[in-house]
Amino acid sequence: MSRISDCFTELRAAGRTGLVIYICAGDPDLETTRRLVPALEAAGADLIELGVPFTDPLADGPSIQRATERALASGTTLPAILEMVAELRRETQVPLLLMTYYNPVFRYGMERTAAEARAAGVDGFLITDLPPEEAGEWQPIAADQGLETIFLLTPTSTPERIHLASRLASGFIYCVSRMGVTGARAALPPDLHDLLRRIRAGTDLPVAVGFGVSQPEHVRQIGKWADAAVVGSAVVNLIGDHGRTCIAPVTEFVQRLRQVS
Amino acid sequence: MSVLENLPDARGRFGPYGGRFVPETLMPALEELTAAYEAARRDPEFQAELQRLLRDYAGRPTPLWFARRLTERLGGARIYLKREDLNHTGAHKINNALGQALLAKRMGKPRIIAETGAGQHGVATATACALLDLQCEVYMGVEDMERQRLNVFRMRLLGAQVHGVATGSRTLKDAMNEAFRDWVTNVRATHYVIGSVAGAHPYPMLVRDFQAIIGQEARAQILAAEGRLPDYLVACVGGGSNAIGLFHPFRDDPEVRMIGVEAAGEGLYTGRHAATLVAGSLGVLHGARSYLLQDDLGQVLPTHSISAGLDYPGVGPEHSYYKDIGRATYVAATDEEALAAFQLLSQTEGIIPALEPAHALAYVACLAPTLPPDQVVIVNLSGRGDKDVEQVERYLAEGPSRHSSPTPDAERSTLPLIGNPHYRG
């Protein structure tokens, strides 16, 4: 069992809503990320997604685009992120998921990425532009290293696609709450419950809901229908506002998200 | 039977290239588009309507012009120009825009989005949308909007909304990122008209098929004019749609050599270029696995070309495949070489080419003198130069050495143009 599966098993047993926090690794620099991860865990994050910055983040809205630019400007690279994860593993066992576009992984080499990620203590990958149809090469390589492969399901996913993804997925399913790019929104979409019912009908894997989730009320609402909520852009905006001094405000924000769930 | 016959395969692969590397939200839309296109392709009514529009509205077939004075000036092979510049809206882009707009109509999608670099694809899409009563929004890098102000105005005249994209390198690549973001958000009612043979399956196939009319006509025309097939096909390559449109109908004629000419910008050695197939490596961008200009860690590199339409770090996957199997050869021409060819064609034939095909002409200016006069070369004159006249005037006035340091001749480009006595004269 991996840290990710254990985490969801425990959440289900405790009847708690999981809180997944996304940050872009290296925003504004890797030292800040290294300090932020244990702080997020202490504030109540159950799982942390580390974004690997890419020059062309075509599924991301302005918040994460800017975070990506800041991270690239500070010289953040995939191997440097893995080094940081290895350091982090001396002090925390919080599940860590790398969220990336495919090209940095492809270019670094799939075998090499998977082996080094495993050695560093990464628990899984969510590759935004690698749908199940294209994951045939990556998924077995990742599985050999004990890494989970997380897939996205969206409001446009048909029952066939829900089956396809759940067959290949491990760890959990990432439900994209709405059509569109990442970014904080005021309200959850009205058809979210229906979407989660459709996904639940096709898979027994835990489900985490993200995209547009930014407030304690959203987390509480999602907790009724799914295993976990993913908050990204709202945290990333705080990091953008506070830079290297973001730890205190981000901690406070995550604590508030946690209180309701 | 040719190995190229049935490409791409069902997964959208040309050998190892192509595919569908997109976020999940778009996968159902790509499946829907593939199915709609397969049905339209077999539907005689759709084909008849497209043929009617191409003939009576766009002005096809375009002529294949024997460039006598250019041939004499260069003193070698006989040069023919496939006059895509004579299409309505001034470039080959209309072939694809009409095809995809008709398809969107058939799919019941009332809203069209597009990306554009030089503005030619944006103008063609805005035109097709005006004609077919579709709502049109075009994404364009702000740097390109500056370079191609007239095309921005044209699109707005045609009723399209133009959105400036100020992220990243502010050119075609970033316009495409932004168009994808729009599509992810509005996919149910929106069709994304990609302008090149790049992107996820089925786009490289779909756009190629709509552009293949260029090569189909050229094949019949050269057989009528010369009684035989050409020895060379030459076309510029950014994403590669005009080149694949010319090449594809000749793919099973091994005696026909194909040469794609990329943008060497200020010179390959400067790093300021857009020569993806010549200088790139294997990567994944905008939904397809193909050659890509990227660093060692997979970050996409900024590109440069005097021509906005070639200023793109990726390339269509079918070109990558042609390169690897040796079916086509890819070279690159610099900004300066393209400018020289721009003037050469204007002065010898009375045809002002767009800066994009000026790159193809730059290669022909070096190739033709090396060939005997019984050889035949077809150049795809993919667009006319009206859009570029202002920029070229500025460039020639300021001088070409604006931002470049002295260039070692040996590394100047992949073309031995400098010192060619036939060339500048």
Interface residues (C-beta under 8 A of the other chain):
Chain A: F54 T55 D56 P57 L58 A59 D60 G61 Q65 L72 T77 L78 P79 Y102 N103 P104 V105 F106 R107 Y108 T128 D129 L130 P131 E133 E134 F151 L152 L153 T154 P155 T156 S157 T158 R161 A165 V176 M179 G180 V181
Chain B: R11 G19 R20 F21 V22 P23 E24 T25 L26 M27 P28 A29 T167 G168 K173 D174 M176 N177 F180 R181 V184 T185 N186 V187 R188 S281 L282 G283 V284 L285 H286 G287 R289 L292 Q294 D296 L297 G298 Q299 V300
